[in-house]
């Protein structure tokens, strides 16, 4: 293929699109497992817990009761109302059902937002490290992702000064993600308020990805920006879903709440792309959200134990430094001290991608390179797997890194 040009028949945007690094690592791990090799998968981005039985029962009941037809493209009114009640309960925010759209997962919600808002010439500010799909979804619309680096010393949180420097007349939106994937960073209330005051003076949209809102540790609290600054309600789109909190990744239900014109545009786009999310999954999501936070609280208790065990194990490996995050279910250790070393076969390790490939092939441990998240020199580890596997994986990881020369 000629450099910079797609094959005949394909749109130019395809040539710019990067495949998801997280899905790529998972695919490679599964290929090894298909050869009979057991892989400890620290790359997975989903809870290892099963969907609650009450939620399963709601899905089964939906099938038996005939909820197997089309629903309105933007989702069932009952589910929209359930989301309205949830946002009032947890965030203290008042929405009308016409300000809610139900989509096929939070990723779909984010894509619909990008479709509804971004044009060529627009800039979208994305703090790094970032979730891998943010910049790609922006590029697919012809807009420009503007990556704003954050510092580990500042908890991987965007600073008001950095935000101020990055804002331009072309800034169409800012994406905030707290708790953060991949770092686990949780924005403190005071910092969010400072960022909000900066944004009050700039008429851009704030996209608040809150999919990990319940995964909090060490007394950390989750805050929605419009809760703290009500003047931003009319410019903020909150994105969330049931995938993480209720171990429902495969059910594919996410939602967005925001200004009615944006939500209506997203609904129109969805009506011409996917139509409605699965009717059965919507019924199950109603049961999940109405069940409250008891299930996720149990997961968080288990994740906290794993978080500490994994962080401690990583810290004991020479060449790795790891802070203890306050949210999510990922660790993001620095591994740049290992760059410049060689594998036992003599291959140099110069990047996080090369290190991740070595660990997968030699230690049979799957991790995601930090470069995919806009932060070279780091690796992302998920601790959403049983603690026995975590300990086994850490042992294999330590042996492989010790073998570097």
ABEGO torsion letter per residue (X at the ends): XBBGBBBBGBBAAAAABBBBAAAAAAAAAAAAAAAGBBBBBAABABBABBBBAAAAAAAAAAAAAGBABBBBAAEBAAAAAAAAAAAAAAAGBBBBAAABBBBBEAAAAAAAAAAAABBBGBBBBBBOBBBAAAAAAAAAAGBBBBBBBBBAAAGGBBBAAAAAAABBAABABBBBBOBBOAAGBBBBAAAAAAAAAAAAABBBBBBBBAAAAABBBGGBBBBBAAAABAAAAAABBBBBEAAAAAGAAAAGBBBBBBBAAAAAAAAAAAAABAEBBBAAAAAAAAAAAAAEAAAAAAAAAAAAAAAAAAAAAAAABBGBBBBBBABEABBBBBAAAABGBBBAAGBBBABAAAAAAAAAAAAGBBBBBAAAAGBBGBBBBBABBBAAAAAAAAAAAAAAAAABX
